[in-house]
Amino acid sequence: MSDEQPTQRYRATVEYDGTPYKGFQRQANGHSVQQAIEEAIYSLCGADVRLTAAGRTDTGVHALAQVIHFDIPAGKTPFRVMEALNALLVQANERVAFLDCETVGNDFSARFSATGRRYLYRIINRRAPLTVERERAWWIRKGLLDVDRMNEGAKRLLGTHDFTTFRAADCQAKSPIRTLDELWAERIDEHEIHIHAAARSFLHNQVRSLAGSLKLVGDGKWSADDLKQALEAMDRKACGPVAPAHGLYLSAVSYRSAEGASQPN
């Protein structure tokens, strides 16, 4: 883009199936969600942009309501931008869709203006293998998970703690201290369980680590006290198994005002 050409900042909510992507962020070794969107933007207006997202999801992780922002030459209505980008993404066989789009001021940042992120983790607990839901949920074949036990354990993790146990060894966050505002499980039907987690921000692999450890509580291998002790150990080796990426969904991002807010569909 020419320095003299005026630009407009757009905020959008996007949904994607993370299965075919090497995560959200651009990668040298594979196709990413970010690359798919940026290539569509280039096809739309010839602008070689680098968009900003509320969060960087890992390989295989899905999003119901990821928030992004990008700057392109002014003059196009948000509706036109959304419709055109969706058409281009379909033509490219991408599994990404724009759910909404609006113009915002240059002081808005999808990442830094966000006040909270919410994740959903899906478990399907049945003997039969997954077919339709394959790569969409964690299949747990043996034993019926006890949601009440899982919630008893989850309560021990709420609040502000050092979450070293529940973050990836290669996590680049400067501090392991996070405030977990919500962590709870619900049984949706005979086979499906949802784990909900909400915080201002999360450490790398934190939600998947929490889900894997809560699974141990649900199947009786751990007690709620064991989960608390794992937290207090502040040692990655004390963590339970890390739940598979394909069960995780970024479901909402919140902001101080209505501008930029997203909700799950």
Rosetta blueprint (number, residue, H / E / L):
1 M L
2 S L
3 D L
4 E L
5 Q L
6 P L
7 T E
8 Q E
9 R E
10 Y E
11 R E
12 A E
13 T E
14 V E
15 E E
16 Y E
17 D L
18 G L
19 T L
20 P L
21 Y L
22 K L
23 G L
24 F L
25 Q L
26 R L
27 Q E
28 A L
29 N L
30 G E
31 H L
32 S L
33 V H
34 Q H
35 Q H
36 A H
37 I H
38 E H
39 E H
40 A H
41 I H
42 Y H
43 S H
44 L H
45 C H
46 G L
47 A L
48 D L
49 V L
50 R L
51 L L
52 T E
53 A E
54 A L
55 G L
56 R L
57 T L
58 D L
59 T L
60 G L
61 V L
62 H E
63 A E
64 L E
65 A E
66 Q E
67 V E
68 I E
69 H E
70 F E
71 D E
72 I E
73 P E
74 A L
75 G L
76 K L
77 T L
78 P H
79 F H
80 R H
81 V H
82 M H
83 E H
84 A H
85 L H
86 N H
87 A H
88 L H
89 L H
90 V H
91 Q H
92 A L
93 N L
94 E L
95 R L
96 V E
97 A E
98 F E
99 L E
100 D E
101 C E
102 E E
103 T E
104 V E
105 G L
106 N L
107 D L
108 F L
109 S L
110 A L
111 R L
112 F L
113 S L
114 A E
115 T E
116 G E
117 R E
118 R E
119 Y E
120 L E
121 Y E
122 R E
123 I E
124 I E
125 N E
126 R L
127 R L
128 A L
129 P L
130 L L
131 T L
132 V L
133 E L
134 R L
135 E L
136 R L
137 A L
138 W E
139 W E
140 I E
141 R L
142 K L
143 G L
144 L L
145 L L
146 D L
147 V H
148 D H
149 R H
150 M H
151 N H
152 E H
153 G H
154 A H
155 K H
156 R L
157 L L
158 L L
159 G E
160 T E
161 H E
162 D E
163 F L
164 T H
165 T H
166 F H
167 R L
168 A L
169 A L
170 D L
171 C L
172 Q L
173 A L
174 K L
175 S L
176 P L
177 I E
178 R E
179 T E
180 L E
181 D E
182 E E
183 L E
184 W E
185 A E
186 E E
187 R E
188 I L
189 D L
190 E L
191 H L
192 E E
193 I E
194 H E
195 I E
196 H E
197 A E
198 A E
199 A E
200 R L
201 S L
202 F L
203 L L
204 H L
205 N L
206 Q H
207 V H
208 R H
209 S H
210 L H
211 A H
212 G H
213 S H
214 L H
215 K H
216 L H
217 V H
218 G H
219 D L
220 G L
221 K L
222 W L
223 S L
224 A H
225 D H
226 D H
227 L H
228 K H
229 Q H
230 A H
231 L H
232 E H
233 A H
234 M L
235 D L
236 R H
237 K H
238 A H
239 C L
240 G L
241 P L
242 V L
243 A L
244 P L
245 A H
246 H H
247 G H
248 L E
249 Y E
250 L E
251 S E
252 A E
253 V E
254 S E
255 Y E
256 R L
257 S L
258 A L
259 E L
260 G L
261 A L
262 S L
263 Q L
264 P L
265 N L
